[in-house]
Amino acid sequence: MCGFVGYFGDVAEAGRLLPTMVSAIAHRGPDGQGIHVGQGFGLGHARLSVVDLEGGHQPMSYSPADLTIAFNGEIFNYVELREQLRARGRRFRTTSDTEVILQLYDEMGEDCISELNGDFAFALWDGRRRRMILARDRMGVRPLFYTVHRGTLYFSSEVKALLQVPGLSAEIDPFALDQIFTLWSPIAPRTAFQGVFELEPASLMTVSETGRKVRSYWSLQYPDHGAAHAPVSERQAAEEVRALLTDATRIRMRADVPVGCYLSGGLDSSITSALAAGMAPQGLETFSVTFDSAEHDESAFQNEMAAALATRHHVVACRDGDIAGVFPDVIRFTERPIIRTAPAPLYKLSALVRQNGMKVVLTGEGADEVFAGYDIFKEARVRRFCARQPMSDRRPHLFRRLYPYLPGLQKQSAEYLAAFFGTQADSLDDPLFSHRPRLRSTAAAKLFFSDDLRAEITGYDAAEDLISRLPDDYSRWNPLHQAQYLESRFLLPGYILSSQGDRMAMAHGIEGRFPFLDHRLVELAATLPPGMTLKGLVEKHILREATKDLLPASIGARTKQPYRAPDSQSFTGAGDCDYVGSLMNADAIAKGGLFNPKSVLKLHDKCKRNAASGFRDNAAFVGILSTQLWLEKFAGTSVQVTRAA
């Protein structure tokens, strides 16, 4: 796991530029740096040594074919691929997965990417064909950004490296900001930086002197709604899920350094830790974050699972003021505004891992998307149920069962619940039916946009933009599969794996690995009947059946409690840091030009009095503060709204 930078085109003094770009992402690879400059191209690398500690230095070249690669991530099936290549007569000078990519590309060209099981992004120079290949893994675990400046293509694992290019400056993309305040993240390839783009998951870009071409090499597919599923029993399905998940964990334990696990106390991380513990002969190290707030804390379950597995367990406490204390650094690494504080405790958690001498952790991310674990899936099912009898005063009470961890919701009337969740307002044919309540709640925070920003995005609808990007066969899928696709294709890579995942872990040089996102398991789960994943209102049913022997009964039967952290209240009391007041005052807000100063002052005062009302106020406060931090750290406080190209 590492970070890389590079360019394709003419660059003056590349020998100076590339080291500067690499230094900007040195946190991703603190174990070494490398530079390779060729005719019309250059690659730089910051290495986190995990596999082949002595021989895996990058950029790596395969001279017989004039190939050079800079690679970020891991190819988990590299052992099997290397043996296949050896059987065909190829010889290797290292034991790294990086060399496997080079030799596989030499045999297969671009088609080699379909053979790779891993989390990766890479830039590969093909000297014979005079072209650069940029590629990203199927689920979007590892990032890859690019921009064109004065005719030259620059690319990097993080945007901050691109900002080292002379003449490039940071400007906020107003449409990306609107997307964040609607969908939680920009819609790739758009980023928060105007003119900077993100290669989409499962995409490959070929760059040559004749131009750039991007193609998708894999897509998430579901069967048509009502189509006959393969005749598989629940027992058979559970056995297949268990076998694939076990193998996905096994190959993700491959490393020349110890591998630990994040342990939240929920079902997914407990399963991952249980499987990993059986594959760690020297014992397993687990890591958790706890909260003072009982509403957010899961320490009782964490301790129970750690004791059951006899792991060496480590805990970082997230106390009053801690989130505010690290939030400026969090935004420096997310490189985008965010509307939740949830990345901040994970930033502290990855620091704990590094402090304990570890570099690699397994996590349970992806299980909710793959096996329908989120409340939003159950909520959509209840909303459809209510819509069939819109006058019912009993059906809306089901919403209380979905959110036992939200005390405010338990007090609401049936009429309020029906109105809030849109049981009558939303069309059942709406492609975004499952997500409309979330979109409405999030977009309400745009009430605080300035008149200039509103004028700039007049006529633009982020939700409609999202709809325009859905695949042609989306309308034929089961409603549950549609909802899963929206989570897996957009929110997962756009926010979960980025702001909460790669960026928080790599801020401290920690590599996260995700067994539930093994593409074989993702593809299997997509073929299962919806009733096997979401059975009534029981989420991840088939996963529970497949792993029930691994966990204590109290954890195996737990209802989903989504990972959350205190939001606006993190910045009051002990969290009332000087920077909050300096960025949220009228002058600073007016200077940024993105929000209405008078409205923001009222919101800030409301939050300081702990009177924030629900999701809208919390999302707005965190979103505005993080945007102000983004302007300060990347663009300077004098930046105004600029029109997107």
C-alpha positions in Angstrom: 0.0 0.0 0.0 1.5 3.3 -1.0 0.9 6.4 -3.0 2.1 7.5 -6.4 2.3 10.5 -8.7 3.2 11.0 -12.3 2.7 12.8 -15.6 2.4 12.2 -19.3 3.7 15.0 -21.5 6.4 17.6 -21.5 7.5 18.8 -18.0 10.4 21.2 -17.3 12.6 20.1 -14.4 10.7 16.9 -13.7 13.6 15.8 -11.5 12.6 18.6 -9.1 8.8 18.4 -9.5 8.3 14.7 -8.9 10.1 14.6 -5.5 8.0 17.5 -4.4 4.8 15.8 -5.5 5.9 12.6 -3.7 6.7 14.5 -0.6 3.1 15.8 -0.5 1.8 12.3 0.0 4.7 10.9 2.0 2.3 9.9 4.8 0.9 7.2 2.5 4.3 5.6 2.1 6.7 6.4 5.0 9.0 3.5 4.2 10.7 4.9 1.1 10.5 7.0 -2.1 11.4 6.4 -5.7 11.4 8.4 -8.9 11.6 7.3 -12.6 11.8 9.9 -15.4 11.6 8.8 -19.0 11.1 10.6 -22.3 7.7 12.3 -22.1 6.6 10.7 -18.8 7.6 10.4 -15.2 6.5 8.4 -12.1 7.1 8.8 -8.4 6.3 6.6 -5.5 6.0 6.7 -1.7 6.2 3.2 -0.3 4.4 1.5 2.6 6.3 -1.8 2.6 3.9 -4.7 3.3 4.8 -7.4 0.8 8.5 -8.2 -0.2 10.0 -5.7 2.1 13.4 -5.9 0.5 12.6 -6.3 -3.2 9.3 -4.4 -3.8 10.7 -0.9 -4.4 8.9 1.3 -6.9 8.6 2.6 -9.5 9.4 -0.9 -10.8 10.5 -1.7 -14.4 10.3 -4.8 -16.5 13.0 -4.0 -19.0 12.5 -6.7 -21.6 9.1 -5.2 -22.4 10.0 -1.5 -21.6 7.3 -1.4 -18.9 7.4 0.7 -15.7 4.7 0.8 -13.0 3.8 2.9 -9.9 1.3 1.0 -7.9 -0.9 1.7 -4.8 -2.7 -1.2 -3.1 -2.5 -5.0 -3.0 -3.2 -7.8 -5.4 -4.4 -10.5 -3.1 -4.3 -13.3 -5.5 -0.7 -12.5 -6.6 0.6 -15.9 -5.3 -1.7 -17.9 -7.6 -1.1 -15.6 -10.6 2.7 -15.8 -10.1 2.5 -19.6 -10.1 0.5 -19.6 -13.3 3.0 -17.3 -14.9 5.9 -19.5 -13.8 4.2 -22.5 -15.2 4.2 -20.7 -18.6 7.9 -20.2 -18.3 8.2 -16.7 -16.8 10.9 -15.9 -14.2 10.6 -13.4 -11.4 13.3 -11.4 -9.6 11.1 -10.4 -6.7 8.3 -11.9 -4.6 6.2 -8.7 -4.9 2.7 -8.4 -6.3 3.9 -5.4 -8.3 6.1 -7.5 -10.5 3.1 -9.9 -11.1 1.1 -7.0 -12.7 4.0 -6.1 -15.0 4.5 -9.6 -16.3 0.8 -10.2 -16.6 0.4 -7.0 -18.6 3.3 -8.1 -20.8 1.3 -11.3 -21.7 -2.3 -9.9 -21.8 -2.1 -6.2 -22.2 -5.0 -4.2 -20.7 -7.1 -7.4 -20.3 -4.8 -8.4 -17.5 -6.9 -6.3 -15.2 -9.7 -8.8 -15.2 -7.4 -11.3 -13.5 -6.5 -9.1 -10.6 -8.3 -9.6 -7.2 -7.4 -6.7 -5.2 -7.7 -3.1 -4.0 -5.5 -1.1 -6.3 -4.8 1.9 -8.4 -1.8 2.1 -10.7 0.0 3.9 -13.5 1.8 1.7 -16.0 4.0 3.1 -18.7 4.1 1.0 -21.9 7.2 2.1 -23.7 6.7 0.0 -26.8 3.3 1.6 -27.5 4.2 5.0 -26.0 1.2 5.1 -23.7 0.3 5.4 -20.1 -2.3 3.1 -18.5 -4.2 4.3 -15.4 -6.4 1.8 -13.6 -8.5 1.6 -10.5 -10.0 -1.4 -8.6 -13.6 -2.6 -9.1 -15.2 -1.2 -5.9 -13.2 2.0 -5.7 -11.1 1.2 -2.6 -8.0 3.1 -3.8 -8.0 6.6 -5.1 -6.6 8.0 -8.4 -6.9 11.7 -9.4 -5.8 13.6 -12.5 -5.8 16.9 -14.2 -4.6 18.4 -17.4 -2.4 21.5 -17.2 -0.8 23.2 -20.2 -1.3 20.1 -22.3 0.3 17.7 -19.8 -1.6 15.0 -17.9 -0.8 14.9 -14.2 -2.0 12.2 -11.8 -1.7 11.2 -8.2 -3.2 9.2 -5.3 -4.2 12.5 -3.6 -5.0 15.9 -4.9 -2.5 17.7 -2.7 0.3 16.3 -4.9 -1.3 17.8 -8.0 -1.3 21.2 -6.3 2.5 21.1 -6.3 2.5 21.5 -10.1 3.5 25.1 -10.9 0.6 27.2 -12.1 -2.1 24.9 -10.6 -4.3 26.4 -7.9 -7.3 25.2 -5.9 -10.8 26.4 -6.7 -14.0 25.0 -5.3 -16.3 23.4 -7.8 -19.8 24.8 -6.9 -21.6 21.8 -8.4 -19.5 19.4 -6.4 -20.4 21.3 -3.3 -24.1 21.0 -4.2 -23.6 17.3 -4.7 -21.9 16.9 -1.2 -24.8 18.8 0.4 -27.2 16.4 -1.4 -25.5 13.1 -1.9 -22.7 13.3 0.8 -20.0 13.2 -1.8 -19.2 14.5 -5.4 -20.3 12.3 -8.2 -17.1 10.9 -9.8 -15.3 12.0 -12.0 -16.1 15.4 -10.4 -14.2 16.3 -7.3 -14.3 19.3 -4.9 -11.5 20.9 -6.9 -12.5 22.5 -10.1 -10.6 21.0 -13.1 -9.4 18.0 -11.0 -11.0 14.6 -11.7 -11.2 11.2 -10.2 -10.9 8.0 -12.2 -14.1 6.1 -11.5 -14.1 2.6 -9.9 -13.6 -0.3 -12.3 -12.2 2.1 -14.9 -9.1 2.0 -17.1 -7.7 5.1 -18.8 -5.4 4.8 -21.8 -3.3 7.9 -22.5 -1.3 8.4 -25.7 -0.2 11.2 -28.0 -3.6 10.9 -29.8 -5.6 11.5 -26.6 -7.3 9.8 -23.6 -9.8 7.0 -23.6 -11.6 5.7 -20.5 -13.5 2.4 -20.4 -15.2 0.4 -17.7 -13.9 -3.2 -17.3 -16.4 -4.4 -14.7 -19.9 -3.4 -13.4 -22.2 -4.5 -10.6 -25.1 -6.4 -12.1 -28.3 -7.8 -10.6 -30.9 -10.1 -12.2 -34.1 -8.8 -13.6 -36.9 -8.4 -11.0 -39.1 -11.4 -11.2 -36.6 -13.5 -13.1 -36.1 -17.0 -11.9 -33.1 -17.2 -9.6 -30.7 -20.2 -9.7 -32.3 -23.1 -7.7 -30.2 -22.8 -4.6 -31.4 -23.5 -1.1 -30.7 -21.2 1.8 -28.3 -23.7 3.3 -26.4 -24.0 0.0 -26.2 -20.2 -0.3 -25.0 -19.9 3.3 -22.2 -22.4 2.6 -21.1 -20.6 -0.5 -21.1 -17.3 1.3 -19.0 -18.8 4.1 -16.5 -20.4 1.8 -16.0 -17.2 -0.3 -15.8 -15.0 2.7 -13.3 -17.3 4.4 -11.1 -17.3 1.3 -11.4 -13.6 0.9 -10.2 -13.2 4.4 -7.4 -15.7 3.9 -5.8 -14.0 1.0 -6.2 -10.6 2.7 -4.1 -12.0 5.6 -1.2 -12.3 3.2 1.6 -9.9 4.2 5.2 -9.8 5.4 4.1 -7.8 8.4 1.4 -8.5 11.0 -2.2 -8.0 10.1 -4.7 -6.7 12.7 -8.5 -6.0 12.7 -10.8 -3.1 13.4 -13.4 -4.2 15.9 -16.5 -2.0 16.2 -18.6 -4.5 18.1 -21.0 -4.9 15.3 -21.7 -8.0 13.2 -19.4 -7.3 10.3 -16.2 -6.5 12.1 -16.8 -9.3 14.5 -17.1 -11.8 11.7 -14.0 -10.5 10.0 -12.1 -10.6 13.3 -13.3 -14.1 14.1 -12.2 -15.4 10.7 -8.9 -13.6 10.9 -8.2 -14.9 14.5 -8.3 -18.4 13.2 -5.6 -17.5 10.6 -3.3 -15.7 12.9 -1.0 -18.3 14.6 0.7 -15.6 16.7 -2.6 -14.2 17.9 -4.6 -11.3 16.6 -4.5 -7.6 17.5 -7.8 -5.7 17.4 -8.5 -2.0 17.6 -11.6 -0.1 18.7 -12.8 3.5 19.2 -15.1 4.3 22.2 -17.3 7.3 22.9 -18.3 9.1 26.1 -21.8 9.4 24.6 -23.9 6.3 25.3 -25.8 6.9 22.1 -22.6 6.3 20.0 -20.6 3.9 22.2 -20.4 0.2 21.5 -17.6 -0.7 23.9 -19.5 -3.4 25.7 -19.8 -5.4 22.5 -16.3 -4.7 21.5 -15.0 -6.0 24.8 -17.2 -9.1 24.7 -15.9 -10.0 21.2 -12.3 -9.3 22.0 -12.6 -11.6 25.0 -14.3 -14.3 23.0 -11.5 -14.3 20.5 -8.7 -13.7 23.1 -7.3 -10.9 21.0 -4.7 -8.3 22.2 -7.2 -5.5 22.2 -6.4 -1.8 21.9 -8.8 1.1 22.5 -8.7 4.8 21.7 -11.3 6.9 23.5 -13.0 9.7 21.6 -13.9 12.2 24.4 -15.4 15.7 24.4 -13.2 18.0 22.3 -11.3 15.2 20.5 -13.2 15.5 17.3 -12.8 19.2 17.1 -9.2 18.9 17.9 -8.4 16.7 14.9 -11.0 18.0 12.5 -8.7 20.4 10.6 -6.4 17.5 9.9 -9.3 15.4 8.9 -10.3 17.9 6.2 -6.7 18.2 5.0 -6.8 14.4 4.3 -10.4 14.1 3.0 -9.6 16.9 0.6 -13.3 17.7 0.4 -16.0 19.2 2.6 -18.0 16.6 4.6 -21.3 16.7 6.3 -20.6 14.3 9.2 -17.8 14.1 11.7 -17.6 10.3 11.5 -14.2 10.3 9.8 -12.6 12.0 12.8 -12.7 9.1 15.3 -11.4 6.8 12.5 -8.5 9.2 12.0 -7.7 8.7 15.7 -8.1 4.9 15.4 -5.6 4.6 12.6 -3.1 6.6 14.7 -3.6 4.1 17.4 -2.8 1.3 15.0 0.4 3.0 13.9 1.4 3.7 17.5 1.2 -0.1 18.1 3.6 -0.8 15.3 1.0 -2.2 12.8 0.6 -1.3 9.2 -2.3 -3.4 8.0 -5.9 -4.0 9.4 -8.9 -5.8 8.1 -12.3 -4.1 8.4 -15.9 -5.1 8.0 -16.8 -2.3 5.5 -18.8 -3.4 2.6 -21.0 -6.0 4.3 -23.9 -3.6 4.6 -23.9 -2.8 0.9 -23.3 -6.4 -0.3 -25.8 -8.1 2.1 -28.4 -5.3 2.6 -27.5 -4.3 6.1 -28.4 -0.6 6.2 -31.5 0.8 7.8 -32.3 2.6 4.5 -33.1 -0.8 2.9 -35.5 -1.7 5.6 -36.9 1.8 5.6 -37.6 1.6 1.9 -39.4 -1.7 2.4 -41.6 -0.2 5.1 -42.3 2.9 3.0 -43.5 0.7 0.2 -45.7 -1.2 2.6 -47.2 2.0 3.9 -47.8 3.4 0.4 -50.1 0.4 -0.3 -52.4 1.7 2.5 -51.6 5.4 2.7 -54.5 6.1 5.1 -53.3 3.5 7.7 -52.5 5.0 11.1 -50.8 1.8 12.2 -48.2 1.0 9.5 -46.1 4.2 10.1 -45.3 2.9 13.7 -43.0 0.4 12.0 -40.5 3.2 11.5 -39.8 3.2 15.3 -38.6 -0.4 15.1 -36.0 0.6 12.5 -34.4 3.3 14.6 -34.3 2.2 18.3 -31.0 4.2 18.7 -32.7 7.5 17.8 -34.7 8.5 21.0 -36.2 11.6 19.3 -37.9 9.5 16.6 -39.6 7.3 19.2 -41.6 10.2 20.5 -43.1 11.2 17.1 -46.7 10.6 16.1 -47.8 8.3 13.2 -48.7 11.3 11.2 -45.3 12.8 11.6 -43.5 9.6 10.8 -45.6 9.1 7.6 -44.9 12.7 6.5 -41.2 12.5 7.3 -40.6 9.3 5.5 -42.7 10.3 2.5 -45.0 7.3 2.6 -47.5 9.2 0.4 -45.4 11.8 -1.4 -42.9 9.7 -3.2 -43.6 7.8 -6.4 -43.0 4.1 -6.2 -41.5 4.4 -9.7 -38.9 7.0 -8.7 -35.4 5.5 -9.4 -34.3 7.1 -6.1 -37.3 6.0 -4.1 -35.2 4.3 -1.4 -33.1 7.3 -0.8 -35.5 10.2 -1.1 -35.9 10.8 2.6 -32.2 10.9 3.1 -31.8 13.2 0.1 -34.4 15.6 1.4 -32.9 15.7 4.9 -29.4 16.3 3.5 -30.4 18.9 0.9 -32.3 20.9 3.5 -28.9 22.1 4.7 -28.6 24.0 1.4 -30.8 26.6 3.0 -27.5 28.2 4.1 -26.1 28.7 0.6 -25.3 32.2 -0.4 -27.2 34.0 -3.1 -24.1 33.9 -5.3 -23.8 30.2 -5.0 -27.5 29.7 -5.6 -27.2 31.8 -8.8 -24.2 29.7 -9.9 -26.0 26.4 -9.7 -29.5 27.6 -10.8 -31.2 24.8 -12.7 -28.9 22.1 -11.5 -30.3 19.1 -9.6 -27.8 16.7 -8.1 -30.3 13.9 -7.7 -31.3 14.2 -11.4 -27.6 14.1 -12.3 -27.3 10.9 -10.3 -30.3 9.4 -12.1 -28.8 10.2 -15.5 -25.8 8.0 -14.6 -27.8 4.8 -13.7 -27.3 1.8 -16.0 -30.0 1.0 -18.6 -31.1 -2.2 -16.9 -31.5 -0.5 -13.5 -35.3 -0.1 -13.9 -35.6 -3.9 -14.3 -34.0 -4.7 -11.0 -35.8 -5.6 -7.7 -36.3 -2.4 -5.5 -33.9 -3.8 -2.9 -31.2 -4.3 -5.6 -31.7 -0.8 -6.9 -31.1 0.5 -3.4 -28.0 -1.6 -2.9 -26.7 -0.4 -6.3 -27.0 3.2 -5.2 -25.1 2.6 -2.0 -22.4 0.3 -3.6 -21.8 2.4 -6.7 -21.9 5.9 -5.3 -21.9 6.4 -1.5 -19.5 3.5 -0.8 -16.6 4.7 -3.0 -17.5 8.4 -2.8 -17.7 8.6 1.0 -17.3 5.4 3.0 -14.2 4.1 1.4 -12.7 7.5 0.8 -13.4 10.0 3.6 -13.9 7.3 6.3 -11.6 4.7 4.7 -8.5 5.2 2.6 -7.9 8.8 3.6 -8.2 8.4 7.4 -6.1 5.2 7.4 -3.4 6.4 5.0 -3.1 9.7 6.9 -1.1 7.5 9.3 0.3 5.0 6.8 -2.2 2.3 7.6 -3.6 -0.1 4.9 -7.2 -1.1 5.3 -8.3 -4.4 3.7 -12.0 -5.3 3.1 -12.9 -9.0 2.8 -16.5 -8.2 2.1 -15.5 -6.3 -1.0 -13.8 -9.3 -2.7 -15.5 -9.1 -6.1 -16.2 -12.8 -6.1 -18.3 -12.4 -2.9 -20.0 -9.2 -4.3 -20.9 -11.0 -7.5 -22.3 -14.0 -5.6 -24.4 -11.9 -3.2 -25.9 -10.0 -6.2 -27.4 -13.3 -7.5 -29.2 -14.2 -4.3 -32.9 -13.7 -4.0 -33.6 -10.5 -2.1 -35.4 -12.5 0.6 -32.1 -14.2 1.5 -30.4 -10.9 2.3 -33.2 -8.9 3.8 -35.7 -11.4 5.3 -38.7 -9.4 6.4 -37.0 -6.7 8.4 -34.0 -8.8 9.4 -30.9 -7.4 7.6 -28.0 -9.6 6.3 -30.0 -12.8 7.0 -27.9 -15.0 4.8 -24.6 -13.6 6.3 -25.9 -14.3 9.8 -26.8 -17.9 8.8 -23.4 -18.4 7.2 -21.4 -17.2 10.3 -23.6 -18.0 13.3 -21.1 -20.4 14.7 -18.4 -17.8 14.8 -19.9 -15.3 17.2 -21.4 -15.0 20.7 -25.2 -15.1 20.4 -25.6 -11.5 21.7 -23.5 -10.2 18.8 -24.7 -12.5 16.2 -28.3 -11.4 16.9 -27.5 -7.7 17.1 -29.7 -5.3 15.1 -27.6 -3.0 12.9 -26.4 0.1 14.8 -24.7 2.3 12.2 -21.4 3.8 13.0 -21.9 7.4 14.0 -20.1 10.2 15.9 -21.4 13.3 17.6 -21.8 16.1 15.0 -22.3 19.8 15.9 -22.1 19.0 19.6 -18.4 18.1 19.0 -17.7 21.8 18.6 -19.3 23.1 21.7 -18.0 23.0 25.3 -14.6 21.3 25.3 -14.7 21.3 21.5 -15.2 25.1 21.2 -11.7 25.7 19.6 -10.5 29.1 18.4 -10.5 28.0 14.8 -14.3 27.3 14.9 -15.1 30.9 15.8 -12.6 32.4 13.4 -14.1 30.4 10.5 -17.7 30.7 11.4 -17.9 34.5 12.0 -19.6 36.8 9.6 -16.5 38.2 8.0 -15.0 34.7 7.3 -18.2 33.4 5.8 -18.7 36.5 3.6 -15.1 36.2 2.4 -15.6 32.6 1.4 -18.7 33.6 -0.6 -20.4 30.3 -0.3 -22.8 30.7 2.6 -25.2 33.3 4.0 -23.4 35.0 6.9 -26.5 35.9 8.9 -28.0 32.4 8.6 -24.7 30.8 9.6 -24.3 33.0 12.7 -27.8 32.0 13.8 -27.0 28.3 13.2 -23.7 28.6 15.1 -25.4 30.2 18.0 -28.1 27.5 18.0 -25.4 24.8 18.1 -23.5 26.5 20.9 -26.7 26.4 22.9 -27.0 22.7 22.1 -30.3 23.5 20.4 -29.5 22.0 17.0 -32.7 20.5 15.6 -32.0 17.1 14.0 -30.1 16.1 11.0 -30.4 19.3 9.0 -28.8 21.5 11.5 -26.0 19.0 12.3 -25.3 18.3 8.6 -25.3 22.1 7.8 -23.0 23.0 10.6 -20.4 20.3 9.9 -20.7 20.9 6.1 -20.2 24.7 6.5 -17.3 24.3 8.9 -15.6 21.7 6.8 -16.0 23.9 3.7 -14.5 26.8 5.4 -11.6 24.6 6.5 -11.2 23.4 2.9 -11.0 27.0 1.7 -8.4 27.8 4.3 -6.2 24.8 3.7 -6.4 24.5 -0.1 -7.6 27.7 -1.6 -7.0 30.6 0.8 -9.8 32.6 2.4 -10.0 34.9 -0.6 -11.5 32.3 -2.9 -14.9 33.2 -4.4 -17.4 31.0 -6.3 -16.1 30.3 -9.8 -18.0 28.9 -12.7 -17.3 25.2 -13.6 -16.2 24.4 -17.1 
